[in-house]
Amino acid sequence: MSSSRAARDSVLIVGAGPTGLTLGIELLRRGVDIRLIDRLTTPVTTSRSFTVHTRTLELLEQAGIVDEFQDRGLRGEWMDYRFAGSTEKVRLDFTGLDSRYPYFRTIGQRDTEEILRRHFTALGGTVDWHTELVSVTTGLHGEVTAIVRDTNSGETETVHPGWLIGCDGVHSTVAGHLGAQVGRAEYVGTAMRMMDVPLRRQSPDFPVEVGGIDYRITRDHMLLTTALPGGVWRVLISEPGDARNIDASAAAFQAVLDEHFGGAVRLGPPEWTTVFRTRRRLTSRYRNGRIFVCGDAGHERSPAGGQGMNTSMQDAFNLGWKLAAVVHGHARESLLDSYEAERRPIAEQVIAGTHELHSVLMDHGRPVAERLAIAREPGFTERAVARISALAFGYGHAAEESAPGRQPLGGLSAGDRAPDVEITPRLRLYERLRHGGHTLLVAHRDPRNAVNTSALLTRVHREFGARVEPVVVLMPGYHGPAPAGAVAADSRRVHDLYGAPDGDAVCLIRPDGYIGAHSCLLPEQNTAFVTLRDTVS
C-alpha cells in the first residue's frame, strides 16, 4: 500500500543522529516546518563518539542547550601522548583556549542524542522511526519527490518536500542522489576495538586519571583510556589487522591493559563492545539543487582527536540558519551556495589535521621514535589543540570581497569566529547571540556619532525587525548623548576586539556566531546599512 503527501514548503531530514537532531533544532527554533525520519526502530543504545569540543559547546550555548551537556559531561582538559620506550609525555593542553569553554566534555553519543532529542521534542519535533528513504527524483524545476517506507509494515509513502537534507551517515542514501564524486582512502590494515567498561583499581597507584584522555603508543598498537559519566571508562585499542577478524573479548582487552599498566587495572563487566575500521572520505559537492548532505554523509575522517561528530554538528549549525532564512523568504536562495563553500574546505582541513594525528597515534609498524619526533615538532601541540577544538577554523576563505564604499577594519574580518567577550560582569557577548538572528554590534566611542548610530538602528529595525538585534556598547567613562538601549562597558575589552581606533565600528555577527561584516561606522550611516543588507539578505 502507498500514499502521497504534499509538503512543498517543509524540510525532510533523513537521519536522527546528532547531525539531524541539531539541524532539526536549528530549523524548528526559527519556525521552519520539518519532518525527521530514521530507518532505526528506536534510538541507539550504544555510544561511539564521546567528546564535545569547545566550538560545539559555544554553538550549543547560542542555541540555548549547552547547560545539560555541562551538567552531564565530564570536563576534559588534556590529551596525553605517552610513547613506549620514552618517559616523555606530550600533552595537548586545552586550558589556554580563548573561550568560556577551555576544555572538552566527555559524554557518550547515546547521551548526546538523548539531550538533543529532548530539546527537539520540546520545540514540537517528532522522529518518525522505522522510516527509510527509498528513492529520490527531481523535476524540471528542481522540485523533489521522495519515496519513504515504513520498515515495519512495508507501506510506502510519496512525499514532496521543499528541501531534502541527508544526515544519514557514512552510508548515506541521500548522498547517492547528489551526482557527486567521492574521494575515499582506507587506513588499510588498521582495526579498532573499543568498549565501555568499569575499571577496577588493583594497586594504590591508579595509572589512569580523570580529567582528560590518555593515549599509550607502541610500534604495533595504541591504547586510549578516558573516564565517561556514570563510572565507566572508554577503552579503545587501535592495531594492525582486519576488523572482521579482530579479537574483541574482555581477555584480549585485559592483555593490552596489563602490557601498559602491569596488572594495576582490571576490567569489570563490559557494558558495550564494538569493532570498526576507519577511512578518509569527502564528497565533491554538498548540494544539488534542493538536496543537501550534512555531516558524515559528506565526509569521514580518522577518529584521532574525536572531531567527527563535532564537525558534523557544526555543519548543521551552518546550514540551519541559512535554510531557515531562505524558506521564510528573508534571503535569496544563493545564500545556500555558501554552505558548501564554507563547510567543505573545513572538512578538508579536518581530514588533513586528523591524518597528522593519526600518523602519530595509529601509524602502526612505524618506529615510535619517528612518531615521537612529529609530536615534538614546534607548533604541533598548539596546532592540534586549535584544530581539535575547532577554534582554528573560520570562513575567511569564502568571504566575499569588501562591498563598494565600505571602509574595512584590521583585526577581525568577515568569516572569523566572533570571540566571546565580557561586556559587564553580568553580561557576555554570547548571551546576546541566543535570539537566533543576526546581531549588529556597535562599538560606540564618539558622542558626535550618536545621531548617526541612532539613525542606523532605526533604519535597521524598520528593514529587518526582530531578525537583527542591535547591541551598542559604550566606552568606559563615556559622556554625552547615547543611542537608546546602549550598554556601558566596564572595560575596553569590547572596543579592543571589535572597535575602530579613532571612531565607531559596526560588526555584523551571523546567527552561527561568525562575522558577516566588520567596518568603520562612517558619518554616512547608510554605508554600514548597505553592508548589513547585503550580508543579511
GILIN-V157094 format. One record per pair of residues at least 6 apart in sequence whose C-alpha atoms are under 7 Angstrom apart, sorted by the first residue. I is the first residue (numbers start at 1). J is the second residue. If there is no record, write none. Layout:
<<I:J> <I:J>>
This chain:
<<1:155> <1:156> <2:155> <2:156> <2:157> <3:156> <3:157> <3:158> <4:157> <4:158> <4:159> <5:158> <5:159> <5:160> <6:159> <6:160> <7:159> <7:160> <7:161> <7:162> <8:160> <8:161> <8:162> <9:161> <9:162> <10:33> <10:34> <10:161> <10:162> <10:163> <11:33> <11:34> <11:35> <11:161> <11:162> <11:163> <11:164> <12:34> <12:35> <12:36> <12:161> <12:163> <12:164> <12:165> <13:20> <13:35> <13:36> <13:37> <13:164> <13:165> <13:166> <13:167> <14:36> <14:37> <14:38> <14:165> <14:166> <14:167> <14:168> <15:36> <15:37> <15:38> <15:166> <15:167> <15:168> <16:36> <16:37> <16:38> <17:113> <18:113> <18:313> <19:167> <19:295> <19:312> <19:313> <19:316> <20:167> <21:116> <21:117> <21:120> <22:116> <22:313> <22:316> <23:316> <23:317> <23:320> <24:120> <25:120> <26:317> <26:320> <26:321> <27:320> <27:321> <27:324> <28:123> <29:123> <30:324> <30:436> <32:324> <36:126> <36:127> <36:128> <37:127> <37:128> <37:129> <37:131> <37:132> <38:128> <38:129> <38:130> <38:131> <38:132> <39:129> <39:130> <39:131> <39:132> <40:129> <40:130> <41:129> <41:130> <42:129> <44:110> <45:110> <46:110> <46:272> <47:108> <47:109> <47:110> <48:108> <48:109> <49:108> <49:109> <49:306> <49:309> <50:106> <50:107> <50:108> <50:109> <51:104> <51:105> <51:106> <51:107> <51:306> <52:104> <52:105> <52:106> <52:310> <53:104> <53:105> <53:310> <53:389> <54:101> <54:102> <54:103> <54:104> <54:389> <55:389> <55:390> <55:391> <56:310> <56:314> <57:66> <59:512> <60:66> <62:430> <62:433> <62:434> <63:434> <64:434> <73:105> <73:106> <73:107> <73:229> <74:105> <74:106> <74:107> <74:228> <74:229> <75:103> <75:104> <75:105> <75:106> <75:211> <76:103> <76:104> <76:105> <76:106> <76:211> <76:212> <77:93> <77:94> <77:95> <77:103> <77:104> <77:211> <77:212> <78:91> <78:92> <78:93> <78:94> <78:212> <78:213> <79:91> <79:92> <79:93> <79:212> <79:213> <79:214> <80:89> <80:90> <80:91> <80:92> <80:213> <80:214> <80:215> <81:89> <81:90> <81:91> <81:214> <81:215> <81:216> <82:88> <82:89> <82:90> <82:215> <82:216> <82:217> <83:216> <83:217> <83:218> <83:368> <83:372> <84:217> <84:218> <90:375> <92:381> <92:385> <94:102> <94:103> <94:385> <95:102> <95:103> <96:102> <99:420> <106:228> <107:228> <107:229> <130:150> <130:151> <130:152> <131:148> <131:149> <131:150> <131:151> <132:148> <132:149> <132:150> <132:151> <133:147> <133:148> <133:149> <134:147> <134:148> <134:149> <135:146> <135:147> <136:145> <136:146> <136:147> <137:144> <137:145> <137:146> <138:144> <138:145> <142:289> <142:290> <144:160> <144:161> <144:162> <145:158> <145:159> <145:160> <145:161> <146:158> <146:159> <146:160> <147:156> <147:157> <147:158> <147:159> <148:156> <148:157> <148:158> <149:155> <149:156> <149:157> <150:156> <163:290> <163:291> <164:290> <164:291> <164:292> <165:291> <165:292> <165:293> <165:294> <166:172> <166:174> <166:175> <166:292> <166:293> <166:294> <166:297> <167:293> <167:294> <167:295> <167:297> <168:297> <169:295> <169:296> <169:297> <170:296> <170:297> <171:297> <172:297> <174:293> <175:293> <175:297> <178:287> <178:288> <180:283> <180:284> <180:285> <181:283> <181:284> <182:281> <182:282> <182:283> <182:284> <183:281> <183:282> <183:283> <184:280> <184:281> <184:282> <185:279> <185:280> <185:281> <186:278> <186:279> <186:280> <187:278> <187:279> <189:240> <189:241> <189:242> <190:238> <190:239> <190:240> <190:241> <190:242> <190:277> <191:238> <191:239> <191:240> <191:241> <191:242> <191:243> <191:276> <191:277> <192:237> <192:238> <192:239> <192:243> <192:275> <192:276> <192:277> <193:236> <193:237> <193:238> <193:248> <193:274> <193:275> <193:276> <194:235> <194:236> <194:237> <194:273> <194:274> <194:275> <195:234> <195:235> <195:236> <195:270> <195:272> <195:273> <195:274> <196:232> <196:233> <196:234> <196:235> <196:270> <196:271> <196:272> <196:273> <197:232> <197:233> <197:234> <197:267> <197:268> <197:269> <197:270> <197:271> <198:231> <198:232> <198:233> <198:267> <198:268> <198:269> <199:233> <199:265> <199:266> <199:267> <199:268> <200:265> <200:266> <200:267> <200:268> <201:264> <201:265> <201:266> <202:264> <202:265> <202:266> <203:264> <206:264> <207:261> <210:226> <210:227> <212:226> <213:224> <213:225> <213:226> <214:224> <214:225> <214:226> <215:222> <215:223> <215:224> <215:225> <216:222> <216:223> <216:224> <217:223> <217:361> <218:368> <219:364> <219:365> <219:366> <219:367> <219:368> <220:239> <220:240> <220:364> <220:365> <221:237> <221:238> <221:239> <221:362> <221:364> <222:237> <222:238> <222:239> <222:361> <222:362> <223:236> <223:237> <223:238> <224:235> <224:236> <224:237> <225:233> <225:234> <225:235> <225:236> <226:233> <226:234> <226:235> <227:233> <227:234> <228:234> <238:362> <239:364> <240:364> <243:275> <243:276> <243:277> <254:266> <254:267> <278:302> <279:300> <279:301> <279:302> <280:300> <280:301> <280:302> <280:351> <281:299> <281:300> <281:301> <282:298> <282:299> <282:300> <283:298> <283:299> <285:340> <286:292> <286:293> <286:298> <286:340> <287:293> <294:312> <294:315> <294:316> <295:311> <295:312> <295:313> <295:315> <296:312> <299:347> <301:308> <301:351> <301:354> <302:354> <302:355> <302:358> <304:354> <304:357> <304:358> <305:354> <305:388> <307:388> <315:343> <317:512> <318:339> <318:512> <319:339> <321:511> <322:335> <322:336> <323:336> <325:331> <326:332> <326:333> <330:537> <331:536> <331:537> <332:537> <341:398> <342:395> <342:398> <346:393> <353:387> <359:371> <360:371> <360:374> <360:375> <386:392> <394:415> <394:416> <394:417> <395:415> <395:416> <396:414> <396:415> <396:416> <399:414> <399:415> <403:531> <405:527> <406:519> <406:527> <407:519> <407:520> <408:518> <408:519> <408:520> <409:518> <409:519> <409:520> <413:515> <413:517> <413:518> <414:515> <414:516> <414:517> <414:518> <415:514> <415:515> <415:516> <416:514> <416:515> <417:513> <417:514> <417:515> <418:509> <418:513> <418:514> <418:515> <420:428> <420:429> <420:430> <421:428> <421:429> <421:493> <421:494> <422:428> <422:429> <423:429> <423:489> <423:490> <423:494> <424:489> <424:490> <433:439> <436:511> <437:467> <437:468> <437:511> <438:467> <438:468> <438:469> <438:508> <438:509> <438:510> <438:511> <439:468> <439:469> <439:470> <439:508> <439:509> <439:510> <440:468> <440:469> <440:470> <440:471> <440:506> <440:507> <440:508> <440:509> <441:470> <441:471> <441:472> <441:506> <441:507> <441:508> <442:471> <442:472> <442:473> <442:505> <442:506> <442:507> <443:472> <443:473> <443:474> <443:495> <443:498> <443:499> <443:504> <443:505> <443:506> <444:472> <444:473> <444:474> <444:475> <444:504> <444:505> <445:474> <445:475> <445:503> <445:504> <446:503> <446:504> <447:480> <447:481> <447:482> <450:481> <450:482> <450:483> <452:523> <452:525> <453:483> <454:483> <456:525> <456:529> <471:486> <472:486> <472:487> <473:486> <473:487> <473:488> <473:489> <474:486> <474:487> <474:488> <474:489> <475:488> <475:489> <475:492> <476:488> <476:489> <476:490> <476:491> <476:492> <498:507> <499:505> <500:520> <504:520> <504:521> <505:519> <505:520> <505:521> <506:518> <506:519> <506:520> <506:521> <507:517> <507:518> <507:519> <508:515> <508:516> <508:517> <508:518> <508:532> <509:515> <509:516> <510:516> <516:535> <517:531> <521:528>>
